[in-house]
Amino acid sequence: MEYRYSHRNMNRNCSKTQVKELAPKTSHLKTGKKGEQIAANYLISIGYKIRGKNIRLSRDEIDILAYDPFDKVLVFAEVKTRTFYKEDILPSVNLTFSKKRKLCRSARRWIAKYKYEGGYRIDAVYIAAGKVLQHVKEIEWIDN
């Protein structure tokens, strides 16, 4: 079983070292991890090279960092997953304006940190019921 640190019941007067509540990983996190693995396998199947997964940059995260050898660009891939398929509730509804802004900020931070000078883009991979529904290349960039 996987565990994560929880601040949920932390008393404001306690330090983090005084309260260490370990809670089981919630189902939405498990769903996300499973979706990320499905997306990574899909990207590999279409020829991409996976360079990293779950890359933390300050408070942001890049789900999948891959290289597209056909377009010769680095791809920052955001994965949105639903456990079920329903036409009126697709995973794409969770790619909000705020999330797009965070994705752009994450990509810019990674590029600055590693002084990357090649081409790059942000893609979205939508997963529902364990299958890839859609792969959107180059989502709209949002200025921070």
Helices and strands as residue ranges (DSSP letters): E 3-6, E 21-24, H 27-45, E 49-57, E 60-68, E 73-82, G 91-94, H 97-114, E 120-128, E 131-136
